[in-house]
Amino acid sequence: MDSTKQARLLRRHRTDSRKLPITVRSRRIDLELRHTFRLARGASDSRQNLIVELEQDGLVGLGEAAPIARYEQDWKSAAAAVDVMVARLDDLEAYREAVPRVGVAGQPAAQAALDMAVWDLAGKRLGAPIWRLLGLDRDRVPATSFTLGLDDPAAMVRKVREVSGFRSLKVKLGGPDDRAAIEAVRSVTDLPLRIDANEGWTLKEAHANIEWLAKLGVELVEQPLPAEDLAGHKELRRFSPVPIFADESVSVAADIPRIAESFDGINIKLMKCGGLAEALRMIATAKAHNLKVMLGCMVESSLATTAAAQISPLVDYTDLDGSFLVSNDPFVGARLEDGCLRPPNASGLGVTPC
């Protein structure tokens, strides 16, 4: 996108200085994918995300929304929701709960962006990274997986050979020839595999596929059945030799008690739950229900994946590879070290523009 178009998309709002002396800006970013990204619901070559900036007393907090089309969101609806939430903000000092109090229904990605920006601003004001504000150890983050979208066997082989620095792979399934795809992957790597069917199987298919996959070094299977089929997942869980994780079946902490008997674990995404504050609630609730926790992402820049990495010492698995899927990441943040996405030592989120 050229600078003129970028300028047109730049949105500025000045709140009442007696209430909240802060400047808010938002703009669209176009992320180009290294490969066409296919899953059971469709395919794409690029994503349009929204960057949010909060400026106060010379400090700028950054956040990113990666709107989810499945939930009828896009960057425009996210920008509009940010406008509404900013008008409601009244206490940035209460950074943990400032944004959850003003959320807009149906726009969790926008809420996540504003939530990130508020936490980033708070961390910069306090001179500490978010993980340190939470009393976490950045050296205790679990290794992250790298995601391979649905594709033909030859393309899967090429993609695997391009992967470097990761200690496990997540493979998207739910297509017409899942077994050929897995056999192609297994022909060139013995890395542990995580499977994400994105609601693409029937119960009968899931039984057969999981029994076969369990023999091939699969760590877990994510969302094999449609989100609303909790009974089917419960039956599958009783049979399955590998853990079954919820993704589309769970969005926020309040969902967890309802789905807990149907799954062994959950995948938490900031873009689905609305930000760090709700993600922390989800982690605590999941643990109270004896569920494992994966921290995942959408197709995002390093801004959003670094925000998630701040709380990764609290979870069992991470799938924070969103920025590695794009060719034009505009930010530098968490770095891949020995297969782990480790959050920076810098204050706030520790993210800077390239």
Number of C-alpha atoms within 10 A of each C-alpha: 8 6 8 9 10 12 10 9 16 14 14 13 13 13 16 10 9 6 10 16 12 19 17 21 19 25 20 22 21 16 21 18 20 13 16 15 19 17 22 18 12 8 12 12 13 17 19 17 26 25 25 25 24 21 17 15 9 7 14 21 25 28 28 32 35 29 28 19 9 9 11 10 17 21 23 17 17 29 25 14 21 28 18 14 20 21 14 15 17 14 12 16 13 12 19 18 17 21 30 21 12 17 23 18 8 16 26 29 30 37 31 34 33 33 32 33 29 28 31 29 27 26 23 20 17 13 13 18 22 27 23 16 16 10 9 16 15 20 11 13 23 22 21 28 26 25 25 24 21 25 21 15 18 12 17 22 20 13 16 19 12 7 14 9 13 18 17 21 24 23 24 25 28 22 19 12 13 19 15 14 23 20 14 19 25 18 11 13 14 13 15 16 25 21 25 26 23 23 23 21 19 13 17 10 13 21 17 10 15 22 14 12 20 15 10 15 14 21 18 22 27 25 23 30 24 18 16 13 15 19 12 18 26 18 15 22 19 13 12 18 16 18 17 27 27 30 22 19 23 23 23 20 18 13 14 22 12 11 21 19 19 21 24 23 27 28 25 29 27 30 27 27 22 28 30 26 20 24 24 16 14 24 23 16 18 21 13 11 14 13 20 19 24 25 25 24 22 22 25 27 29 27 27 32 28 27 32 27 31 28 24 31 19 20 18 15 19 25 29 29 24 20 25 20 22 22 14 15 21 16 16 17 26 24 15 16 11 12 18 24 29 24 29 21 16 16 21 30 33 23 23 13 10 9
